[in-house]
């Protein structure tokens, strides 16, 4: 070998050494980055696990009170539905009672007609009964209006009962939480 070849070989070895150092530095930087990412991922994983643990603890402490609140709400909805049924029955009874009033008015009209021929005293009473008859007719009209109002109210109460029954339906699935219902 010649000295020129030795010098070229030395330069080639130096360049190869420099290139290997660069590759080694790059490899070290990449390893450092990967190690940092692993450490960051581990910290993030620990934070997520701790957060989920705290969330689980908090939820486990809140579930009994939420269950009790839902059971109470379900009981109240059931009571409202029962009250609506009772109100509907009461309105039906009131409607039946109001329906008899026109017969009473007709009977009063019949009494008025038979009393008119009895005597002068009765004739003056007939005038009073005429006034009473007008009042009863007015009352009959008022009772008719009241009956229509009760019918409207009964329809609204029926709709309210249906609405309450519909609104309480999602809560009925929580009935198994309440052993007394």
Secondary structure, DSSP 8 states (H G I E B T S, - for coil): --HHHHHHHHHHHHHHHHHHHHHHHHHHHHHHHHHHHHHHHHHHHHHHHHHHHHHHHHHHHHHHHHHHHHHHHHHHHHHHHHHHHHHHHHHHHHHHHHHTHHHHHHHHHHHHHHHTTS-HHHHHHHHHHHHHHHHHHHHHHHHHHHHHHHHHHHHHHHHHHHHHHHHHHGGGGGGGG-TT-
